[in-house]
Amino acid sequence: MSQKKILFLIPFFTLILFVSCKDNVLPKPSSYLRLDYPEAQYAAFDNSCPFTFDINEQSIITADKNCGFSIAYPKMKATIYLTYKPVTGNINSLLRDAQKLTYEHVIKADDILEQPYLNSDKKVYGMFYQVNGNAATNSQFYVTDSVKHFITGSVYFYAKPNFDSIMPAASYIKNDMQRLMETLKWK
């Protein structure tokens, strides 16, 4: 080969060498957002209303009218709304309204699980509803003594109701709602 051809081929092979030596691009594996919340610490909540219960110390409770309360979870963008109504011979109407409120979410819900609650010693009876799917609320409950008191509770998130995204927070707050039901006492 002539020297001219060799000088011509050297830059060509050098260019091929640099182009062919780049790293292969590999896709990164899928990952999921991990949300860790602090372990719940509970404190007794008592005021002039005819009942007491435990609340998570991470929450902020605000009194509403007629012994209703808003229990806010700012980090999770969620609030539990509690409504109190006295029973005055209207227990069937109160029960029907509580159940109707839950089953209004059946359009968006995949499933609604009912968990009866019964505590004869404290005279607290009720139902806890877990609403699975992209409904506006994921957990609701009602409790009563069937004679004087009736309380409903539901949690709402201030985010698009995408159940997969809010599931860790919904699970955390569901535990708090169950604790509230279990520790509720009538005065």
Secondary structure, DSSP 8 states (H G I E B T S, - for coil): --HHHHHHHHHHHHHHHHHHTS-------------------EEEE--SSSEEEEEETTSEEEE-GGG-EEEEEGGGTEEEEEEEEE-SS-HHHHHHHHHHHHHGGGGTEEEEEEEEEEETTTTEEEEEEEEEES-S-SEEEEEE-SSSEEEEEEEEESS---HHHHHHHHHHHHHHHHHHHHH-EE-
